[in-house]
Amino acid sequence: MVSVINAHPTTRLRHAPIATAVQQALRGENIRRSEVTVVLVSDAELLRMNREFLQHDYFTDVITFPIESEPLEGEIYISLDRARDQAAQYGVGVYDEVCRLAIHGALHLAGHDDATPEERAAMSTLEDRYLATLENFGSSHKTKALPKKNITHAKGR
């Protein structure tokens, strides 16, 4: 099950496309039982979390916290401010970018990492695949998958 919580102070997004993106990625990774919460927050909140939990003093777009591996349980925190800026930078819609970040977080929960250029490329390929799957299943947003040049996210451990 995927839950989406909108904790951003001013921006509200429909939850269904985001939950569907995570579900598609987990299904694609052969994860059938899961409890994932996606929390949409501000830049300030994700920066606070990045400092407190990961000791990183920089803005980021997504932080993933794995909680349990069997059944899979975890939390994905996404900065809507960062997603909005990146969507404009990449020429995609806000939902496209938020769904990409949600898929990225789900891939971390599924065990993927992106510490090396090769791992980043592999994760980007999977993100593209799952975004295309959303489009094929009649997603309400048109996906335009563009490679990320400067990934600015962190993974909780």
N, CA, C and O of each residue as an XYZ file, in Angstrom:
628
protein
N       0.838     -1.167      0.000
C       0.000      0.000      0.000
C       0.895      1.245      0.000
O       1.948      1.272      0.636
N       0.456      2.258     -0.717
C       1.183      3.515     -0.786
C       0.274      4.630     -0.289
O      -0.849      4.795     -0.767
N       0.775      5.387      0.673
C       0.060      6.554      1.185
C       0.844      7.796      0.802
O       2.075      7.788      0.780
N       0.121      8.856      0.503
C       0.754     10.128      0.185
C       0.224     11.164      1.165
O      -0.984     11.304      1.354
N       1.155     11.888      1.785
C       0.802     12.940      2.740
C       1.343     14.246      2.194
O       2.530     14.354      1.887
N       0.469     15.242      2.073
C       0.920     16.538      1.600
C       1.164     17.433      2.805
O       0.217     17.949      3.398
N       2.426     17.618      3.168
C       2.812     18.440      4.309
C       3.438     19.759      3.865
O       4.012     20.475      4.686
N       3.335     20.086      2.588
C       3.869     21.352      2.100
C       2.949     22.476      2.568
O       1.729     22.319      2.550
N       3.519     23.608      2.987
C       2.687     24.672      3.556
C       1.740     25.351      2.570
O       0.721     25.898      2.990
N       2.047     25.332      1.262
C       1.188     26.059      0.323
C       0.757     25.270     -0.905
O      -0.283     25.579     -1.486
N       1.503     24.282     -1.312
C       1.217     23.562     -2.555
C       0.469     22.272     -2.267
O       0.833     21.528     -1.357
N      -0.576     22.008     -3.043
C      -1.336     20.771     -2.924
C      -1.337     20.055     -4.266
O      -1.597     20.663     -5.304
N      -1.046     18.762     -4.238
C      -1.082     17.931     -5.438
C      -2.017     16.757     -5.199
O      -2.188     16.300     -4.068
N      -2.622     16.273     -6.284
C      -3.429     15.053     -6.196
C      -2.514     13.893     -5.829
O      -1.396     13.789     -6.333
N      -2.988     13.038     -4.964
C      -2.173     11.927     -4.470
C      -2.106     10.746     -5.438
O      -1.084     10.063     -5.509
N      -3.176     10.504     -6.177
C      -3.284      9.283     -6.982
C      -2.125      9.083     -7.960
O      -1.573      7.984     -7.999
N      -1.724     10.091     -8.757
C      -0.618      9.842     -9.697
C       0.688      9.477     -8.993
O       1.467      8.670     -9.499
N       0.918     10.067     -7.842
C       2.155      9.810     -7.100
C       2.136      8.392     -6.529
O       3.122      7.662     -6.632
N       1.012      8.012     -5.928
C       0.885      6.655     -5.383
C       1.001      5.618     -6.499
O       1.637      4.580     -6.319
N       0.393      5.893     -7.639
C       0.459      4.966     -8.776
C       1.892      4.811     -9.266
O       2.314      3.707     -9.609
N       2.644      5.910     -9.301
C       4.038      5.841     -9.745
C       4.849      4.916     -8.846
O       5.620      4.090     -9.335
N       4.678      5.052     -7.526
C       5.405      4.198     -6.581
C       4.964      2.742     -6.739
O       5.800      1.838     -6.751
N       3.665      2.516     -6.858
C       3.153      1.153     -7.010
C       3.705      0.494     -8.262
O       4.092     -0.674     -8.227
N       3.747      1.232     -9.377
C       4.277      0.675    -10.626
C       5.753      0.309    -10.483
O       6.179     -0.749    -10.946
N       6.526      1.173     -9.849
C       7.951      0.876     -9.670
C       8.142     -0.353     -8.793
O       8.964     -1.216     -9.102
N       7.391     -0.437     -7.706
C       7.532     -1.600     -6.815
C       7.101     -2.883     -7.520
O       7.758     -3.915     -7.382
N       6.009     -2.828     -8.271
C       5.582     -4.008     -9.037
C       6.665     -4.414    -10.027
O       6.976     -5.596    -10.172
N       7.239     -3.417    -10.708
C       8.300     -3.689    -11.672
C       9.533     -4.307    -11.034
O      10.291     -5.022    -11.691
N       9.728     -4.030     -9.756
C      10.853     -4.601     -9.011
C      10.447     -5.890     -8.283
O      11.179     -6.385     -7.425
N       9.279     -6.422     -8.634
C       8.747     -7.670     -8.069
C       8.522     -7.601     -6.563
O       8.703     -8.591     -5.854
N       8.130     -6.435     -6.085
C       7.781     -6.269     -4.671
C       6.267     -6.230     -4.588
O       5.630     -5.292     -5.068
N       5.704     -7.246     -3.981
C       4.241     -7.385     -3.931
C       3.648     -6.875     -2.625
O       2.515     -6.395     -2.604
N       4.395     -6.974     -1.549
C       3.882     -6.522     -0.248
C       4.739     -5.364      0.232
O       5.954     -5.484      0.388
N       4.072     -4.239      0.464
C       4.838     -3.072      0.911
C       3.920     -2.087      1.624
O       2.701     -2.089      1.456
N       4.550     -1.268      2.406
C       3.892     -0.162      3.096
C       4.819      1.036      2.929
O       5.819      1.164      3.636
N       4.478      1.906      1.993
C       5.318      3.050      1.664
C       4.519      4.328      1.866
O       3.369      4.436      1.439
N       5.144      5.280      2.517
C       4.541      6.590      2.695
C       5.387      7.616      1.959
O       6.599      7.691      2.159
N       4.744      8.405      1.109
C       5.393      9.496      0.402
C       4.913     10.778      1.072
O       3.711     11.024      1.176
N       5.862     11.591      1.522
C       5.533     12.834      2.201
C       6.061     13.994      1.364
O       7.258     14.081      1.090
N       5.163     14.874      0.966
C       5.507     16.034      0.151
C       5.757     17.219      1.079
O       4.873     17.622      1.836
N       6.966     17.774      1.017
C       7.375     18.809      1.971
C       7.991     19.997      1.229
O       8.098     20.000      0.003
N       8.391     20.997      2.002
C       9.058     22.189      1.457
C      10.560     21.966      1.403
O      11.087     21.022      1.993
N      11.243     22.857      0.680
C      12.707     22.845      0.655
C      13.278     22.973      2.060
O      14.215     22.266      2.431
N      12.696     23.894      2.839
C      13.204     24.132      4.194
C      13.114     22.870      5.043
O      14.045     22.553      5.784
N      12.007     22.151      4.944
C      11.839     20.936      5.743
C      12.803     19.842      5.299
O      13.388     19.157      6.138
N      12.976     19.670      3.986
C      13.886     18.615      3.534
C      15.341     18.982      3.861
O      16.149     18.099      4.149
N      15.672     20.256      3.819
C      17.012     20.672      4.233
C      17.226     20.357      5.714
O      18.285     19.859      6.094
N      16.233     20.641      6.545
C      16.326     20.330      7.970
C      16.554     18.839      8.180
O      17.409     18.447      8.974
N      15.794     18.006      7.471
C      15.930     16.555      7.586
C      17.296     16.097      7.082
O      17.925     15.229      7.687
N      17.752     16.674      5.982
C      19.040     16.298      5.422
C      20.162     16.597      6.419
O      21.095     15.808      6.573
N      20.063     17.726      7.083
C      21.062     18.081      8.099
C      20.967     17.160      9.310
O      21.973     16.633      9.783
N      19.749     16.973      9.803
C      19.557     16.208     11.041
C      19.866     14.729     10.893
O      20.564     14.155     11.729
N      19.356     14.109      9.845
C      19.464     12.653      9.720
C      20.665     12.185      8.912
O      21.180     11.092      9.144
N      21.116     13.000      7.968
C      22.199     12.560      7.088
C      23.457     13.402      7.219
O      24.469     13.118      6.578
N      23.397     14.439      8.051
C      24.525     15.340      8.243
C      25.010     15.947      6.930
O      26.211     16.136      6.734
N      24.080     16.249      6.038
C      24.381     16.915      4.766
C      23.803     18.319      4.829
O      22.612     18.486      5.092
N      24.615     19.313      4.597
C      24.161     20.693      4.685
C      23.920     21.270      3.284
O      24.579     22.223      2.868
N      22.960     20.670      2.566
C      22.592     21.183      1.250
C      21.155     20.776      0.938
O      20.610     19.831      1.507
N      20.559     21.538      0.000
C      19.205     21.224     -0.440
C      19.233     19.930     -1.246
O      20.242     19.592     -1.864
N      18.130     19.223     -1.231
C      18.001     17.977     -1.967
C      16.569     17.860     -2.457
O      15.700     18.601     -1.998
N      16.310     16.950     -3.374
C      14.956     16.795     -3.895
C      14.203     15.631     -3.268
O      12.978     15.679     -3.151
N      14.917     14.588     -2.862
C      14.248     13.409     -2.291
C      15.172     12.740     -1.276
O      16.380     12.633     -1.487
N      14.583     12.299     -0.185
C      15.290     11.495      0.809
C      14.434     10.265      1.070
O      13.220     10.366      1.250
N      15.068      9.127      1.088
C      14.378      7.859      1.303
C      14.870      7.223      2.593
O      16.071      7.133      2.845
N      13.913      6.785      3.405
C      14.247      6.102      4.652
C      13.678      4.689      4.621
O      12.470      4.516      4.783
N      14.515      3.672      4.417
C      14.035      2.298      4.534
C      13.794      1.984      6.014
O      14.592      2.363      6.872
N      12.700      1.297      6.302
C      12.370      0.946      7.686
C      12.467     -0.566      7.887
O      13.131     -1.024      8.817
N      11.825     -1.328      7.040
C      11.854     -2.797      7.088
C      12.046     -3.330      5.678
O      11.648     -2.689      4.705
N      12.660     -4.511      5.571
C      12.860     -5.088      4.245
C      11.811     -6.139      3.886
O      11.519     -6.332      2.706
N      11.243     -6.818      4.874
C      10.257     -7.878      4.564
C       9.149     -7.889      5.606
O       9.396     -8.270      6.750
N       7.946     -7.488      5.248
C       7.629     -6.843      3.978
C       8.233     -5.443      3.920
O       8.517     -4.824      4.945
N       8.417     -4.969      2.706
C       9.058     -3.681      2.495
C       8.257     -2.572      3.167
O       7.043     -2.466      2.991
N       8.956     -1.755      3.934
C       8.339     -0.591      4.549
C       9.340      0.551      4.482
O      10.525      0.372      4.764
N       8.848      1.730      4.106
C       9.747      2.872      4.038
C       9.002      4.162      3.823
O       7.791      4.189      3.599
N       9.775      5.240      3.900
C       9.241      6.578      3.712
C      10.071      7.301      2.662
O      11.294      7.172      2.609
N       9.373      8.064      1.826
C       9.999      8.863      0.780
C       9.561     10.305      1.005
O       8.367     10.603      0.989
N      10.516     11.195      1.211
C      10.233     12.616      1.399
C      10.671     13.365      0.151
O      11.808     13.226     -0.301
N       9.759     14.160     -0.404
C      10.024     14.886     -1.651
C       9.807     16.374     -1.421
O       8.779     16.781     -0.881
N      10.778     17.185     -1.833
C      10.621     18.638     -1.776
C       9.825     19.096     -3.000
O      10.294     18.975     -4.132
N       8.618     19.624     -2.767
C       7.831     20.139     -3.883
C       8.453     21.397     -4.474
O       8.308     21.659     -5.668
N       9.144     22.178     -3.647
C       9.822     23.373     -4.158
C      10.915     22.977     -5.146
O      11.019     23.554     -6.228
N      11.719     22.001     -4.775
C      12.806     21.530     -5.632
C      12.211     20.867     -6.886
O      12.711     21.078     -7.990
N      11.151     20.072     -6.718
C      10.515     19.410     -7.859
C       9.973     20.439     -8.854
O      10.110     20.258    -10.064
N       9.367     21.505     -8.362
C       8.838     22.562     -9.228
C       9.986     23.223    -10.011
O       9.867     23.440    -11.217
N      11.090     23.540     -9.331
C      12.242     24.152    -10.000
C      12.843     23.213    -11.043
O      13.171     23.638    -12.151
N      12.986     21.948    -10.689
C      13.563     20.966    -11.619
C      12.634     20.724    -12.799
O      13.107     20.539    -13.920
N      11.337     20.721    -12.577
C      10.389     20.537    -13.677
C      10.567     21.655    -14.706
O      10.586     21.400    -15.910
N      10.697     22.891    -14.227
C      10.919     24.017    -15.134
C      12.254     23.872    -15.855
O      12.351     24.137    -17.053
N      13.278     23.452    -15.123
C      14.614     23.289    -15.708
C      14.613     22.218    -16.792
O      15.254     22.394    -17.828
N      13.895     21.102    -16.571
C      13.893     19.986    -17.515
C      12.781     20.081    -18.557
O      12.707     19.255    -19.467
N      11.913     21.093    -18.425
C      10.828     21.254    -19.393
C       9.749     20.203    -19.283
O       9.185     19.782    -20.293
N       9.453     19.771    -18.058
C       8.400     18.788    -17.820
C       7.401     19.363    -16.825
O       7.657     20.405    -16.222
N       6.273     18.698    -16.649
C       5.292     19.139    -15.680
C       5.720     18.797    -14.259
O       6.568     17.932    -14.039
N       5.123     19.487    -13.309
C       5.434     19.237    -11.900
C       5.112     17.797    -11.522
O       5.898     17.154    -10.827
N       3.952     17.273    -11.975
C       3.615     15.881    -11.661
C       4.640     14.915    -12.240
O       4.974     13.908    -11.616
N       5.141     15.224    -13.438
C       6.167     14.366    -14.056
C       7.383     14.267    -13.146
O       7.904     13.182    -12.888
N       7.824     15.428    -12.665
C       9.027     15.439    -11.833
C       8.762     14.816    -10.472
O       9.604     14.075     -9.964
N       7.616     15.099     -9.873
C       7.292     14.494     -8.571
C       7.186     12.977     -8.721
O       7.671     12.238     -7.865
N       6.562     12.509     -9.793
C       6.459     11.060    -10.008
C       7.834     10.441    -10.231
O       8.099      9.341     -9.746
N       8.719     11.136    -10.963
C      10.081     10.624    -11.159
C      10.788     10.515     -9.814
O      11.451      9.513     -9.545
N      10.657     11.525     -8.972
C      11.306     11.490     -7.660
C      10.711     10.395     -6.782
O      11.434      9.736     -6.035
N       9.395     10.200     -6.868
C       8.752      9.126     -6.099
C       9.247      7.764     -6.566
O       9.518      6.885     -5.747
N       9.364      7.586     -7.876
C       9.904      6.339     -8.426
C      11.354      6.169     -7.977
O      11.763      5.071     -7.597
N      12.120      7.238     -8.019
C      13.514      7.180     -7.582
C      13.598      6.696     -6.133
O      14.407      5.826     -5.809
N      12.764      7.259     -5.274
C      12.733      6.825     -3.876
C      12.323      5.372     -3.740
O      12.890      4.635     -2.933
N      11.336      4.955     -4.528
C      10.895      3.557     -4.485
C      12.020      2.618     -4.908
O      12.177      1.537     -4.341
N      12.801      3.030     -5.900
C      13.933      2.201     -6.337
C      14.973      2.074     -5.230
O      15.563      1.008     -5.054
N      15.202      3.154     -4.483
C      16.105      3.045     -3.326
C      15.549      2.049     -2.321
O      16.289      1.219     -1.793
N      14.249      2.127     -2.053
C      13.649      1.174     -1.108
C      13.783     -0.257     -1.609
O      13.917     -1.191     -0.818
N      13.747     -0.424     -2.930
C      13.867     -1.756     -3.527
C      15.309     -2.258     -3.542
O      15.569     -3.388     -3.955
N      16.250     -1.421     -3.092
C      17.630     -1.877     -2.988
C      18.603     -1.270     -3.977
O      19.793     -1.583     -3.932
N      18.138     -0.416     -4.865
C      19.039      0.217     -5.833
C      19.787      1.364     -5.174
O      19.298      1.996     -4.237
N      20.977      1.615     -5.684
C      21.775      2.731     -5.179
C      22.246      3.548     -6.369
O      22.159      3.103     -7.514
N      22.739      4.734     -6.095
C      23.211      5.608     -7.165
C      24.482      6.350     -6.766
O      24.642      7.537     -7.050
N      25.363      5.642     -6.116
C      26.607      6.240     -5.622
C      27.641      6.426     -6.732
O      28.532      7.266     -6.609
N      27.532      5.659     -7.805
C      28.504      5.754     -8.895
C      27.791      6.206    -10.168
O      26.566      6.118    -10.252
N      28.535      6.681    -11.147
C      27.901      7.060    -12.422
C      27.139      5.896    -13.067
O      26.079      6.100    -13.659
N      27.673      4.686    -12.953
C      27.011      3.521    -13.538
C      25.681      3.236    -12.833
O      24.677      2.929    -13.476
N      25.692      3.341    -11.508
C      24.455      3.112    -10.742
C      23.434      4.203    -11.042
O      22.242      3.918    -11.156
N      23.888      5.448    -11.170
C      22.973      6.547    -11.503
C      22.336      6.307    -12.862
O      21.135      6.514    -13.037
N      23.139      5.872    -13.819
C      22.614      5.607    -15.165
C      21.588      4.480    -15.133
O      20.550      4.561    -15.790
N      21.877      3.427    -14.367
C      20.943      2.301    -14.267
C      19.631      2.747    -13.623
O      18.553      2.358    -14.072
N      19.722      3.559    -12.576
C      18.498      4.039    -11.930
C      17.713      4.959    -12.856
O      16.484      4.903    -12.889
N      18.406      5.799    -13.601
C      17.728      6.689    -14.542
C      16.979      5.892    -15.606
O      15.867      6.254    -15.992
N      17.591      4.806    -16.078
C      16.931      3.931    -17.053
C      15.664      3.324    -16.465
O      14.630      3.267    -17.132
N      15.745      2.869    -15.209
C      14.559      2.309    -14.556
C      13.487      3.376    -14.346
O      12.301      3.107    -14.538
N      13.891      4.579    -13.956
C      12.925      5.666    -13.807
C      12.184      5.893    -15.118
O      10.957      5.996    -15.136
N      12.930      5.971    -16.213
C      12.321      6.169    -17.525
C      11.342      5.043    -17.846
O      10.244      5.287    -18.347
N      11.752      3.804    -17.551
C      10.898      2.650    -17.839
C       9.582      2.740    -17.073
O       8.512      2.525    -17.641
N       9.663      3.058    -15.785
C       8.437      3.094    -14.984
C       7.582      4.311    -15.301
O       6.357      4.240    -15.200
N       8.196      5.424    -15.682
C       7.406      6.573    -16.129
C       6.668      6.232    -17.425
O       5.507      6.604    -17.596
N       7.340      5.528    -18.333
C       6.696      5.111    -19.580
C       5.544      4.160    -19.293
O       4.518      4.206    -19.971
N       5.706      3.295    -18.288
C       4.634      2.383    -17.901
C       3.424      3.171    -17.435
O       2.292      2.812    -17.759
N       3.643      4.234    -16.683
C       2.532      5.083    -16.251
C       1.804      5.663    -17.446
O       0.573      5.686    -17.487
N       2.569      6.130    -18.417
C       1.962      6.693    -19.617
C       1.149      5.640    -20.353
O       0.051      5.919    -20.835
N       1.694      4.417    -20.438
C       0.996      3.341    -21.139
C      -0.274      2.920    -20.430
O      -1.193      2.408    -21.068
N      -0.347      3.126    -19.115
C      -1.543      2.763    -18.371
C      -2.511      3.927    -18.265
O      -3.412      3.905    -17.426
N      -2.340      4.958    -19.113
C      -3.304      6.043    -19.154
C      -3.135      7.052    -18.041
O      -4.120      7.609    -17.558
N      -1.912      7.297    -17.628
C      -1.667      8.302    -16.602
C      -2.254      9.632    -17.040
O      -2.285      9.948    -18.229
N      -2.717     10.404    -16.073
C      -3.335     11.683    -16.373
C      -2.303     12.753    -16.724
O      -2.674     13.868    -17.090
N      -1.043     12.436    -16.620
C      -0.007     13.402    -16.997
C       0.865     12.797    -18.080
O       1.118     11.592    -18.086
N       1.313     13.621    -18.976
C       2.187     13.147    -20.040
C       3.616     13.153    -19.530
O       4.120     14.178    -19.070
N       4.254     12.018    -19.614
C       5.620     11.943    -19.107
C       6.590     12.295    -20.210
O       6.444     11.856    -21.351
N       7.565     13.078    -19.863
C       8.661     13.414    -20.770
C       9.920     13.119    -19.990
O      10.425     13.969    -19.256
N      10.416     11.930    -20.149
C      11.557     11.486    -19.351
C      12.842     12.067    -19.916
O      13.238     11.767    -21.042
N      13.476     12.896    -19.123
C      14.755     13.465    -19.495
C      15.797     13.007    -18.493
O      15.501     12.894    -17.303
N      17.012     12.742    -18.952
C      18.051     12.334    -18.004
C      18.401     13.479    -17.072
O      18.411     14.643    -17.470
N      18.687     13.131    -15.831
C      19.090     14.124    -14.851
C      20.587     14.339    -14.987
O      21.362     13.382    -14.994
N      20.986     15.580    -15.095
C      22.406     15.906    -15.181
C      23.025     16.004    -13.786
O      24.090     15.441    -13.534
N      22.362     16.710    -12.897
C      22.885     16.920    -11.548
C      21.869     16.409    -10.540
O      20.942     17.132    -10.176
N      22.027     15.209    -10.100
C      21.105     14.634     -9.135
C      21.452     15.193     -7.765
O      22.600     15.138     -7.325
N      20.428     15.735     -7.094
C      20.659     16.385     -5.794
C      19.762     15.752     -4.751
O      18.913     16.430     -4.173
N      19.931     14.504     -4.509
C      19.096     13.805     -3.540
C      19.980     13.068     -2.540
O      21.197     12.968     -2.695
N      19.329     12.570     -1.531
C      20.065     11.820     -0.516
C      19.255     10.606     -0.116
O      18.026     10.614     -0.190
N      19.932      9.586      0.300
C      19.285      8.357      0.749
C      19.592      8.182      2.222
O      20.751      8.156      2.635
N      18.530      8.062      3.008
C      18.723      7.814      4.441
C      19.229      6.404      4.663
O      18.944      5.500      3.878
N      19.962      6.226      5.711
C      20.455      4.880      6.027
C      20.095      4.527      7.430
O      20.418      3.434      7.894
